[in-house]
Amino acid sequence: MAEGTGPGPKLTRTHRALVGVVMAGAVLIAAIGFAGSYAAVRELALQKGFGDFSLVFPIGI
C-alpha cells in the first residue's frame, strides 16, 4: 500500500517531531529508572555478600 493511501490521518512534520521528542523522553526516563534500580540492587547484593558477582546480579533480576 502506498504511503498516505491507508486509513487514518497523515502525520505532519510537526507531529513527527513531537513523536520523536516524546520517544526520546520516554527512553531517557527508562534509562534513569534502570540506572537507579541497578544501583540499588547492586548495593543490596554487595551488602548480602555477593562480592564481584554483584556487578552482574541486577541484570539477572
Residue, then its C-alpha position, 0 to 999 in steps of 0.5 A: m500500500a502506498e504511503g498516505t493511501g491507508p486509513g487514518p490521518k497523515l502525520t505532519r512534520t510537526h507531529r513527527a517531531l513531537v513523536g520523536v521528542v516524546m520517544a526520546g523522553a520516554v527512553l531517557i526516563a527508562a534509562i534513569g529508572f534502570a540506572g537507579s534500580y541497578a544501583a540499588v540492587r547492586e548495593l543490596a547484593l554487595q551488602k548480602g555478600f555477593g562480592d564481584f558477582s554483584l556487578v552482574f546480579p541486577i541484570g539477572i533480576 
